[in-house]
Amino acid sequence: MWSLIEPEFFKEVGWDGNRRVLAAPVDHPMLGMRACPVPGCDLPSKARGLCRTCQDQHRKSGLPLQEFIKLPRTASRVVPGQCRVDGCERTWINSRKQPLCRSHWYQYQQFGCTLTEFLADPAARALPGFGDCGVLACTRQAVTAVGHRLCHPHGKQLNNLRKEGPVDEQLWLRTAPSGCNGAEISFRGLPDLVVAQLLFGLQHRCRRGAKTDVGGVRSLIDRTIRPSQAGRLEDVPRPESNGTAVILLNRLTVYALRAFKTPEGEYGKDTWDLAVFGHRGSVEFTAIHQPWLKEAAKRWARDYLTRTRSRSTSSHARQHLTGLAFLSRSLHARPDHGTDTTALGRADIENYLNRMTFLEANGRIAATTRTCYVRATRNVLRQSRVMGLTRVDGPMAGLPDDFVITRHDVPKMPEPSEEGQDLPPEVMRQLCAHLDLFEEMTCREIRVAQELMMDTGRRPEEICKLEYHCLNRDRQGKPVLVYNNWKEQRIRRELPVHEPTAQLVREQQERVRLLYPDRPLSELVLLPSSVMNQLGSKGIDATHFSGVHREWVTALPEFRLDDGTVFDKEKIFPYAYRHSFAQRHADAGIPIEVLSPLMDHDSYQSTRCYYRVKEVRLREAVDKVTAMQFDRHGQRVWGAVTTLLDAERTRLAIGSVQVPFGTCSEPSNVAAGGGACPCGSAAWAATTSPPTSPTSPNSAPTSTACCGSGRNCGR
């Protein structure tokens, strides 16, 4: 573990290997602390920019902060120092005005002279020191040779403990707090492995740009790690009352454990840390009981994690494994618990499908969940066969060919709502009117992200991870937004944007330049996070944005549409802006072959999921087709149905078929696509086949029957 810690890190954090003390410089970007602004105070600041002592003094004074910080520090602080007698190795602790060790202080009082005269007197001889304090963690010198040889603070602590009752003094010497303050952390008395793990964890946090409170680390060591006497960080009991300490301890432990993890080492476990594979989170195989199915799941997961690179890779992997867990529980109901692959067959697949149907019918899972799990299970079984896992030496050897989930076994997804997920223009206007409130609740970067999502229709993750240089010009000199499609791993995509959007980006670039003036522009992001981001290279988190967006929408007044109805706030979420972007362009008549590249989709089918053809466009389409339709008397057919509802007009449009000289609405002929209508003179002149071009009103039909049905097929 020590070999993984960089020598440069030891230097930059002030590590003293002999004393086992870390003393980070005050100006360290990740571990440093601002100095207290009160004159004469050398302690680091805490709340409101003051150290803890000055903060208490400020509260008692009742003065405004700006006036208080102009006054010199009045509270005294006992700071050990070297005795002023030449060559004396003992320390003084009384006050700065009388810097003598305890022995020389008593001698000085008996002399009855000035301090200068006493220091010049030959009788003031140097004395040897008492060595280090008996408390293992303490960095101070002992002030007495009596008993355990303790420093002054620890001597007082032990006396107070003795007054309270019996004390295991040897245990106390090993576990007592160090007494360090400021930016100093004592690692004395800790096992060598624990020290290395802590330092490696701190190094990892510093390299990630995470600011760490030195006082929090010192408190974690003194109050949790040292009293546990654990030999490894993973063996330290988690404190119950301090959430901050738990988070810090968990993160340091995870960093230390991941230092030696490899993908090969994870394969044999039932819980994988996906950080080893370059992904987030973890996956578990514990819910899969059959050995052959568990091994097949691991082989599939290893292949999937290698091939797929996106933010949702880990969640998709967990979804597939959950589907296999349902299959495993279904197979477990067999007499052999599903362990014999040769005994399985189509009946077991049907039992699994019936089990999923039962769970949906009883409300245990949703219809979409059932479809996703069945489809995921089908993908794993199919891919496993492609990978050759059913060979003689494979984990699925002997698995029958009919143990397979076909395409028809996967339930259809519920049809999407006709309402769509786009936001009405009235709602968008109200949201834009409250952007200032959103900025007050969060920060400028969050507001800019909100405006960019509204303007561009990009996914939240694509906006949150925009690079600093994300604005270019095309050949016509028009602005384009350069972004990365992380979902499909398409890098540096270009989206044409308007000048107001480009101006918003330029203003944000200026703000970032002022926030990080010393950082290279190539390493900055457009929307830097305010958490763990001292270098400006980490963008705001998309999940965090969704959370604060929900808080903002909840805090807003009711959204009323033009017809007076109240719009449901639950329908306002970040992805709705992408649907609104697609719907705006569709309503403007943008063809799908243009809209699909704007959405950066591979297929038109994906684009169709983001918008709907509204009733107005349906009416326009039907009117264009039927504008020239006339009956045999030369009258427009649709003139009599101008007052029909939109749904009825649509039904009439789709309930007819083109035939020679017009359209036919006879049901059997419509179903046959016009093939049931004989192309004869009788059909051509039928009253139910209005011509598509004007004819003489004097023309008479030769027959009143059509399509051989023996009856009129018209209305």
N, C-alpha and C positions, 0 to 999 in steps of 0.2 A: 504493500500500500504506500509506503514512503517513497518508492520509486516513481509513483504516479504524480507526486507533487513537484511542481516546477521550481527550480532554484530561484527564478525571478519572483515567484509568489512569496517565498520566504523573505526576500528583501523588501518587497513593497508593503508587506503587512507588519514589518518590524519583529520578526520571529527571533527569539533568543533560545537556541537549542539547549544551552547549558542550564539556564534558569527555567526553561519550559514556560516561557511567558510570551504572549503576543501583545505588542503595543503598537496598534495601528496609528499612523499619522493622522492628525486632525483633518487634513485635506484629502484623505484617501476617498476616491469617488464612491466606493461601495461600503467601506467599513468606517470611514471618517465621520466625525461629529462636529457640528459647528460650535465654536467657542462661545461661552456666555458673554453677552455684550456689556455686562456690568464691569466698570473699571476695577481692577485689582482682583478679579475672579478668574481663575485658570481652569475651571471645571467645564466640561462640555454641556451644551444646552439641551434641554428637554422640551417640555411643553411651552408654547408661546415664545420660544427662542431663549428661555432662561434655564439655568441649571435648577436642580430641585431645591437647593437651599435658597437661592435668590427668588425663586418662585414663591416660596413660603413668605419670605420677607416682603415681597411685593404685595401679596395678599393682605398682610398685616398693615402695610403702610397706607393703603387706600389711595395711593398716587396713580395718576395715569402712567401707562407703560413708558411713554416717551420721556417723561420726567424722571421716572425711577432709574432708568438705565444711565442717566447722567450722574447719579450719585455713586460714590465709591462703595465697595462691598463693606458691610459692617459686621456680618456674621463671621465669627472666627472658625477656623477649621484646623484641627490637629493634624499636622503633617510631619511624619518622622524625618529627621535629618541627622547628618553626621555631627558628632560632638565637636565644638570649636577648639577644644584643647588639642594642640598639635600632636598628631599621631594616634589619638584615641580612636579605637575601633567601635566604640559604642554609639548608640543613637540617642538623640534627645526627642522628647515628645511633649514638652510643657508648652512652649510658645516660641514664636520666632524671635522675640525680643531677648529671650534667655536661652540660647541654643547650647545647652549643656546636658550631658547624660545625667542619669539620676545620681550617681556617685559624686561626680564633680559639682552637681548642683548643691548637694548637702555641704560639700567642702567649701563652696563659694559663699554660702550663707554664713558659715562660721568665720570666714576671713573678714567680713564686714568692709570690703573695699569695692571699687568699681570693677566691672567685667573686664575692662582692658588691663587693669592692674593684676587681676587674678590670672588672666591668660599669660601674662609675662612673668608671673611668679614661678620659680623653679619647683615649688612644691606641687604645682599642677602638672602631674606626670601622666603620660599616656597610659591607658588601661586596655588590656586585651578584650575583645568582644566575647559575647556568650554564644555565638553561632546563630544559626537560623532558628526561627520560631519552631516549636515542637509540632505545630499543626502542619500536616504535610502540604496543604495547598497554599500556605502563607508564604509571601515573598519578603516579609520583614524580618529583622533581626530580633532575637530575644533580648529582653531588658533585665532579666534576672537569671541566676543560676539555680534558683530554688525550684524544686518540683520538676515540671515538664519543660522548663525553659521556654516560656511563652513571651510573645510580644505584648505590649501594653493592652491593645484592644482584645486579644484573645484571652489574656489573663483576666480581664474584667468579665468576659462572657462566661468563662469557666466558674468564676466565683458566683455569678448569678445562678448558674445551673445547679451548683452545689447547694445553694439555699433552697431551691425548689424540691430537692429530693436526691436519691441515689443516682449516680451518673456512671455509665460505662465510659470511663475517660479514655481508654485506648481506642474504642470505636469512635468517640468524638474527635480524637486527634486525627483519625483517618478521614473523617467525613465532614468536618467543620468547614464552613465557607472560607474562601481565600481572603476576603476583606479588600480585594482590589477595587479600584474605582477609576472613573474616567474611561479612557480607551484601552485599558490594560485588562488582559484576561489571563488567568493562571491555569495552566494545564498540569500543574504539579500534583502528584499523588494519583494520577489516572493511569490505567494500563496503557502500555505502549500502542496497542492496536486501536484503542478508543481515541487516543490523541491523533493518530494518523487518519482515522476515519473522520474525525471532526475537521481537521485541517483540509482534507481532500474535499469534504462537503462545502466548506467555506470557499475554497478555490473554485469549485464548480459554480457556486452562486455568483462569485465575482466575475467569472468569465461569461456568464449568462446576462450580466448587467443587473443582477438583483441586489438591491441595497439591503444590508443586514444590520440590525441594531446590535452594537457591541454589548450594550447592557443586557439585551435579551439573551445573547449567547452566554454571557457570564452568569446570569441568573439560572439559565438552563443547566449549566455545569454544576453550579454550587447547590442548587435545590433539588435537582432530579438525577443527574448522571452520577455525581460523586457519592451521594447517600446510597445509591443502589449497589455500588461496588461491582457493577457488571463488567465482564471482560470484553463485551462487544456491544455496539450501539443497539443492535437488534434485540438484545436481552434486557434493555433498560425498560422498566415499567413506565407506561404512559401516565403522566399526571392527569388527574381528573378535574381539577379546578382551574387550570390555566390553558385556555384554548390556543393562545399564541405560542406557548411553549410546546404544545403537542404538535402543532403544524410545523414548527421549526425542527423539532426532533424527528418527525416523520420524513421530512424532506432531506435532512442530512443523512438519515439512515438509508433512504432510497438511493441517494447519490453514491454512497459508499458501497452498497450492495451491487449496484449496476457497474461498478468499476471493473469487475472481473466476470460479468455475465457475457455469454456468447450465444448465438442462435443454436449452436450444437448442444450447449448445456441446457437450453430450455426445452428441447425436443422430448426429453425423458420425463418432464414434469407434467402434471395435470393442470397447472396454472401457468400461463405464459405472460411474461412482462413484455408487452409489445414495443416498449422503448428500445429493446435490443434489436428489433426488426425495423426500427425507424418509424414506428407508428405510436399512437397514443393509447393509453389504457392497458387493459389486459383481457385475455380470453381464458375461459375455463372449460375443461373437458370432464369435470367431475360428474355431471348429470348424465353422461353416456356410460351405460353399464356394461354392454357387451365388449369384450376385448377387441374383437375384429372391427367393430364399428368405431370404437375409440381410436384405434390405430389408423383407420381410414380417414377419420376426421382430422387427425393430426397431419397426415400426409397431404390432405386437401388444403388445410390451413397453411401449411408451409409453402405450398405452391401458390396459393392465393395471395399471401402476404408478400411474396417475392414479385409477383406480376403487377399488383395493383398499387398505385401511389395516389392517394387522395385523402382529404380530411375525414371522409366517411368510411375509410377502409376498415377500421377497427369495429365500427358499429355494424357494418355489413357482415363482417366475419362472425360477430356475436349473434347476429340474426340467423345465419346459416347453422351455427352450432345449436341454437335454441330449437330450430326445426328438427335437427337430428335428435335432440333430447326428447322431443315428443315421440319420434319414431322409436327411440330406445325404450321408452316407457310402454309403448304399445307392444313391442316385441317381448318385453319382460313378462307379459301376461301369458306367454306360451309355457307349456310344461317344461321345456328345456331353457326357458328364459331367453330364448333367441340367440344362444351361443353357438348353435350348430348351423353354419351357413348353408349346408347342403339340404337341410330340412325346410328352408324358407321357400316361399313362392308368392304367387299373385294374391292368394287369400290374405297373407300378412299385410300386403300393401293396402288391400281393401279394408282390413281392420283398422289400419292407421288412418286412412281417409275417413272412415266412419267415426273414428274417435275425434278427429278434428271437427267434423260436422256436429257431433254431439256437444263438444265444448262451445261451439259458436251458438248452437240452439239454446243452450243454458246460460248464455251470457258470460261465459268464462273468458272468451276471447272475442274480438270484433271480427266482422266479415273480412275486412282488409288484412287483419293479422293472420287469419286462417289462410288467406290466399298467399301472403308473403312467406309464411312458414312452409307451406306445401311446395311452393315454387323453389324456395331455398333448398329444401330436402331433395327435390328433383335435380337441382343443379349439382349438388354434392355427389349423388349417386351416379349421375351421368358422367361427371368429370372424373370420378374415381375409376370408372371403366375405361375412359380414354387414357388415363395415366397408367393403365395396366395393373391395377391392384387386384383384379380377379384372376391373374395368372396363378400357376401352381404354387409359386413361392410368395405370392402376395397375401396380404391380410384378409382379402375377400375371396380367397380361393374357394371354388366350389359353389359360389353364389349362383343360383339359377338365372337364366336369361329373363324369366318372367317376373323377377323381383325388381321391378322398375316402375317408376311413376311416369306415365305418358303425358303428353301435352294436354290431352283431354281430361286428365285427372285433376289438373290445376283449376280451381274454381275461378270464374271470371271476377274481375274486380268490379265493385259496384260502379254503376255509371256516374260520372261526375255531375254535379248539380248544374242545371241550366242557368243558374244565377251567375256563376262565375266567381272568381276570387279577386277581380279588379275592384278598385275603390271608385265610387262615384265622384264626379268632379266637385260636387259640393263638399264632400269629405276631404278631398285633397286641398281645397281652398282653406278649409278650417284648420287643417294640419299646418299648412304654410303660415297661417296667421299666428300660430303659437310656437314657432320655432325659437323665438327669444326665450320662452319659458324652458324649452328643452335645453338650451345652452346654460341657463341659470341652474338647472337641476344637475347638469353633468359638466361638460367642458366644451371648449370651442371645437375640438376634434370630433366629438360625437355629433355636434350639429352639422359640421361639414359632411360627415359620412351620411347623415340623414338626407341632406340636400342632394348629394351625388347619387344616392339610391333612387330618389324621386326623379331626377333628371335623366339618368342613364339606364335604369332598369337592370343594373348588374346585381349579381348575388351578393349578400352581405359579406361573405369572406373575400370576394374579389375587391370590394371597396375598402375593406379594413386593411388589406395587405398591399395597397397601392404603393409603388416605389416613389421616391422623391421626383425622379425624372419620368413622370407619367403623362406628360403633355407634349405632343408633337404637332407638326403641320403636314398636311398632305400636299400633293403636287399643285393643288389649286390655292394653297395658302390657308386652307380652313383648318381649324383645330380638331385634333383627334385624341381621344383618351387611350393610353396604352395600359393594358391590364393583363393579368394572368388568369386564365380559366383553370382554376385549381381542380375543379371537379373532374374535368376531362383531360387534365394535364396538357393544355394547349397554352404555350407561353407567348407573351408579348402580342396579344390580340389588339386590334385597333378598332375603335368605335368613334364615328363622327359625332361631335358634340357642338352645341351652340356657343357663341361667344360669352354669354353670361356664365355658363358652366366653366368655360376656360378661365374666365376672370376669377371665379371662386377658387379654382385650383392654384392660380398664380398667387393669390393672396395667402393661401395656406402655405405655399412654398416659402414665402417671405417670413411667415411666422415660424416655421420650422428652422429656417436659417438663423433666426435670432435666438431660438431656444438652444441650438447646438452649434455655436459659431466655430468651434474648434474641430468638428468632425467632418470627414470627407463626405461630399454630397452623395457619392455612390453608395455609401453605407447607411444613408438615412431613408426613412419612410415618410410618406406624405402625412399620415395620421398616427403619430407616435403615441404609444401608451404611456400613461402616467405611473404605471406599476412595473417594477423590475425592468427599467428601461433607461438607465443612466447614459447609455451610448446613443440613444435615438434610433436604434436599428430594429425595434420591435413595434409592430403595429397594434392598434387596439384589437381586443378579442371580439370575434363575432358573437360568441355566446353572451359575453358581457353586454354588448350592444343590444341584443335582443331583450335582455333583462331590464335595462334602463329604458328601453323603448316602451316596454309594457307598463312600467311605472309612469312614464310620461303620458301615455294614452289614457291610463286610468285616472290620472289627475285632471284631465281636460273635461270641460262640460260636455253635455250630450251633443251628439252629432245629428243634426236635423237636416233631412233632405228637403228639396223644394216642395214636395207634396205634403210636408209636415210630419212624416214618419221619422222615427228615431232609428238611426243606424247602429247596429250592434258593434260595440268596441272590440269584441273578441275577433272580429273579422279584420282588424287592423293589425298587421304584423309585418316585419321587414320584407318577407317574400312577396307580399301583396303589391309592393311597388313594382316588382318585375312583371307581375300580371297586368298591372295598370299600364305599364310601358307598352306591352304587347297589344293591349286592347286599344290604346290611343292610336297606334299606328294602323291597326286593322280597321278602326272606324274611319280613319282618314283615307281608306282605299288602298293602302300599301299592299301589294300582292305578296303572297306567302313566300315566293321565291326570293323576295327582297327582305322580308321580315325575318326569315329563318337565319340568314347570315348576321343580321343585327342582333339576334338573340344568341348567336354563336352555337347553333344547334347542328347536329349532323344530319338529321332527318326532318322532313316536314311534319311527321307525326308528332314529334316532340314539340314543335312550335304550335300545333293545333291545340295542345293541352293548355296553352296559356291565354287563349282568347276564345270568344264565341261570336258567331254571326248574329248580331242583334236583329230585332224585329224590323227596324227601319231598313236595314240592308236587305233583309228577306223580301220586304215589300217592293223595294226598288228592283230587285232581281226578277221577281215575278211580273211586275208591271212591264219591264223591258221585253220579256219573252212574249207576253200576251197582248202587247199593245196593238198588234196587227191581226188579231184573231177576230173573225166575223162569222156570223151564222149564214144560212142559205139566203136570208133576206137582205144581206149586206149590212147588218147591224153589229156593232161591237159586242162581243159576248160578255166582257167584263164590265160593261156599263151598268148592268143591273146589280152588280155585287160590290159596288164601291163602298158600301157601308158595312160589309162583313168584318168580323173580328180578324185580327192578324192570324190567329191559329186556324180559322176557317179558310182564309185565303191560302195559307200554306198547304192545308189539306187538299184544297181544290187543285193547287199547282202540282202536287205530287200524285194526285189521284187521277191523272189523265196520261195519255200516251199519244205520241205523234202517229198519225195515219195519213195516207194520201189526201191532200187538200185540207188538212186540219188536225184536230185532236179528237180522241175517243175516250170516254170515261166509263165504258162498260167494264165491270170489275174483272171478269175473266180475261178480257183482252189486255187490260192494264197489267195484270199479273204475268201475262205471256209476253209483255214487252211489245205488243202490237202484232204478234205473230198469229193470234187467233182471229184476226180480222181478214177475211179473204180479199185479195186485191182485185175485186171485180167492180163492174159498173154499179152494182147494187150498193156496195159499201161506199163507193166514192160519192154517191149522191145521198147518203143517209142523212137524216136530220140531226143525228147525234154527232156528226163529224163536221164541225164548223170549218169552213175554209180559212186558210191563212192569208188569203188575198181577196180583195173585193170581187164579187161576182154579180151577175145581173139579178136583181130582185125578182125578175119574172121567171127565173129558172125554176123548174119543178123537179122534185125528186122522182126517181124512177122506182124507188122502193122505200118503204118505211121500216124495214128490218135491217139489222146490221150484225155482223160477226156470226151469222148463222144461228143466233140465239132465238129467233122467232119473236123478238120483242124489241122495242126501242131501247137502246142503251143510253139514251140521254136522260135528262131530268124531266 
